[in-house]
Amino acid sequence: MNATLPTSAPSPDIERNRFFMVEQQIRTWEVLDPVVLGLLMRVHREDFVPPAHRALAFAEMEIPLGHGEMMLSPKTEARMLQSLMIKDSDSVLEIGTGSGFMTALLASLARHVYSVDSISEFSRSAATRLTAAGIANVTLDTGDAARGWDKHGPYDVIVLTGSVPVLPDSFQHSLNPGGRLIAVVGEAPVMQTQLVTRAAGGACSTVTLFETCIPPLKNALQPQRFQF
């Protein structure tokens, strides 16, 4: 692992709720990777939830973050993480820092995480939470990355934490050979979580993992509409 997590012990009630989250929500949703399950037991999700919603930290739901944004549900975060099979040599791009919890999970597995959010308040609060958690292998940027972010690329892994109606080709072009990208693609109420893998020759293959529905990225690329 590349991040040093806090050693302070949460209360028995919090640990019990964390255990139930992993066993009843996450494990039953086909997340069986012991590395991912262990990580979700070690990273303190409650420390990344807005104080007003701390009691909901382990609930099977998306948690409001403000500005119309939501924190992904625990099982969605876990399923994405498992599908990416992150290595400790990977350079990761995260689009949508949000609370910083997914950032913390990614950074605990990867060499370095570059995380971008269009809302500066999220970037600032995530920086504080990550520092408190002892996680230093993260670079936080504020900007509009809904259609791509080449600043630190190319990347081994790209994660979009908000949905897009269509996936811009620019993200695939930012992947290294062997790189993986995960994104929720579509429009409500029908969205699919897709895993894109780039081969050594540059061709990309896409596999649909599961259906879900999450808030869209701001300024996401829109599909062409027929006009009559």
C-alpha positions in Angstrom: 0.0 0.0 0.0 1.2 3.5 -0.8 -0.7 5.5 1.8 -0.3 5.6 5.6 -3.7 5.4 7.2 -4.6 6.7 10.7 -4.0 4.5 13.7 -6.7 6.0 15.9 -9.4 3.5 16.8 -13.0 4.4 16.0 -15.8 3.4 18.5 -17.1 -0.1 18.6 -20.4 1.1 17.1 -18.7 2.6 14.1 -16.6 -0.5 13.5 -19.7 -2.7 13.8 -21.5 -0.5 11.2 -18.4 -0.7 8.9 -18.4 -4.4 9.2 -22.0 -4.7 8.3 -21.5 -2.3 5.3 -18.8 -4.6 4.0 -20.5 -7.9 4.7 -24.1 -7.0 3.9 -23.8 -4.4 1.1 -20.5 -4.9 -0.6 -19.7 -8.6 -0.4 -23.2 -9.5 -1.5 -22.8 -7.3 -4.6 -20.1 -9.6 -6.1 -17.1 -7.8 -4.5 -15.0 -10.6 -3.2 -11.4 -9.3 -3.7 -9.8 -9.5 -0.3 -7.6 -6.5 -1.0 -10.6 -4.3 -1.7 -12.6 -5.7 1.2 -9.7 -5.2 3.5 -9.2 -1.6 2.3 -12.8 -0.7 2.9 -12.4 -1.9 6.5 -9.2 0.2 7.0 -10.1 3.5 5.3 -12.4 5.4 7.6 -15.3 6.3 5.3 -17.0 8.3 8.1 -14.1 10.8 8.1 -14.9 11.7 4.4 -18.6 12.3 4.9 -19.9 15.8 5.4 -20.5 16.3 9.2 -24.2 16.8 8.8 -24.5 13.3 7.2 -22.0 11.4 9.3 -24.7 9.1 10.6 -25.3 8.0 7.0 -21.6 7.1 6.4 -22.3 3.4 6.0 -25.8 3.5 4.6 -26.6 1.9 1.2 -27.2 5.3 -0.5 -25.6 8.3 -2.1 -24.8 11.0 0.3 -25.4 14.7 -0.5 -22.1 16.7 -0.7 -23.6 20.1 -1.6 -23.6 21.9 -5.0 -26.0 19.3 -6.3 -23.3 16.6 -6.0 -23.4 13.2 -4.3 -21.0 10.7 -2.8 -21.3 7.4 -4.5 -22.8 4.5 -2.6 -20.3 2.1 -0.9 -21.1 -0.8 -3.1 -20.6 1.2 -6.3 -17.3 2.5 -5.1 -16.2 -1.0 -4.2 -17.4 -2.6 -7.4 -15.5 0.0 -9.5 -12.4 -0.4 -7.4 -12.4 -4.2 -7.8 -12.9 -4.0 -11.6 -9.9 -1.7 -12.1 -7.4 -4.1 -10.5 -5.1 -1.3 -9.6 -1.4 -2.0 -9.2 1.1 -0.1 -7.0 2.9 1.1 -10.1 -0.3 2.7 -11.6 -0.8 6.4 -12.3 -4.5 7.2 -11.8 -6.7 10.0 -13.0 -9.9 10.6 -11.0 -12.5 12.9 -12.5 -14.6 14.3 -9.7 -12.9 14.4 -6.3 -16.0 15.0 -4.3 -15.6 14.0 -0.7 -12.1 12.6 -1.4 -13.1 9.1 -0.2 -12.7 7.4 -3.6 -9.4 9.3 -3.9 -8.2 7.8 -0.7 -9.1 4.3 -1.8 -7.4 4.8 -5.1 -4.3 6.3 -3.5 -4.0 3.4 -1.1 -3.5 1.1 -4.0 -1.8 3.1 -6.7 1.6 4.9 -7.1 -0.1 8.3 -7.5 -3.6 9.7 -8.0 -4.3 12.9 -9.9 -7.8 14.0 -9.0 -9.7 16.9 -10.6 -13.0 18.6 -9.5 -14.8 21.6 -11.0 -15.7 22.8 -7.4 -12.8 24.4 -5.6 -14.5 23.8 -2.2 -14.5 20.1 -2.8 -10.8 20.2 -3.7 -9.9 22.1 -0.5 -12.0 19.9 1.8 -10.7 16.7 0.2 -7.1 18.0 0.7 -7.8 18.5 4.4 -9.3 15.0 4.8 -6.6 13.3 2.9 -3.9 14.9 4.9 -5.6 13.9 8.1 -5.7 10.3 6.8 -2.0 10.4 6.2 -2.4 10.1 2.4 0.2 12.1 0.5 0.4 10.4 -3.0 -2.3 12.6 -4.4 -2.3 15.7 -6.6 -5.5 17.7 -6.5 -6.5 20.1 -9.2 -9.6 22.3 -9.7 -10.9 22.6 -13.3 -13.3 21.3 -15.9 -12.2 17.8 -16.8 -15.5 16.4 -18.0 -14.1 16.0 -21.5 -10.6 15.1 -20.7 -7.5 16.0 -18.6 -4.1 15.5 -20.1 -2.2 17.6 -17.6 -0.4 14.7 -16.0 -1.1 12.0 -18.6 -1.0 9.5 -20.0 -2.5 7.4 -17.2 -2.8 3.7 -16.3 -6.2 4.1 -14.8 -9.0 6.7 -15.3 -12.1 6.8 -13.0 -15.1 9.0 -13.7 -17.2 9.4 -10.5 -20.1 11.2 -12.3 -22.0 9.9 -15.3 -21.6 11.0 -18.9 -24.3 10.6 -21.7 -21.5 9.6 -24.1 -17.8 8.9 -23.3 -15.4 11.3 -25.0 -12.7 9.6 -27.0 -10.2 11.9 -25.3 -10.2 9.8 -22.2 -9.3 6.6 -24.1 -6.5 8.4 -25.8 -5.1 9.4 -22.4 -4.7 5.7 -21.4 -1.3 4.0 -21.5 -1.3 0.6 -23.2 -2.9 -1.9 -20.9 -4.7 1.0 -19.2 -8.2 0.7 -17.7 -11.0 3.3 -17.6 -14.3 3.0 -15.7 -17.3 5.3 -16.4 -21.1 5.3 -15.9 -22.4 6.0 -19.4 -26.0 6.9 -20.4 -28.8 9.1 -19.3 -31.4 8.6 -16.5 -33.0 6.2 -15.9 -30.8 3.9 -17.9 -27.0 4.0 -17.3 -24.4 1.3 -17.6 -21.0 1.1 -15.9 -18.4 0.4 -18.5 -14.9 -0.8 -18.2 -12.7 0.2 -21.1 -9.3 -1.5 -21.6 -6.6 -0.2 -24.1 -4.6 -2.8 -25.8 -0.9 -2.5 -26.7 -1.7 -1.5 -30.2 -4.0 1.3 -29.1 -7.4 -0.4 -29.8 -9.9 -0.3 -26.9 -12.4 -2.9 -25.8 -15.4 -2.2 -23.6 -17.2 -4.5 -21.2 -20.5 -3.5 -19.5 -20.3 -4.4 -15.8 -23.6 -3.4 -14.2 -26.5 -0.9 -14.4 -26.8 2.1 -12.1 -27.9 5.7 -12.1 -25.6 8.5 -10.7 -25.6 12.3 -11.1 -23.9 13.5 -14.3 -20.6 15.3 -14.5 -21.0 19.0 -15.1 -20.3 20.1 -18.7 -20.2 16.5 -19.9 -20.2 15.9 -23.6 -23.8 15.6 -25.0 -24.9 13.3 -27.7 -26.0 14.6 -31.0 -29.7 15.1 -31.2 -31.9 14.9 -34.3 -33.6 18.1 -35.1 -36.7 18.3 -37.2 
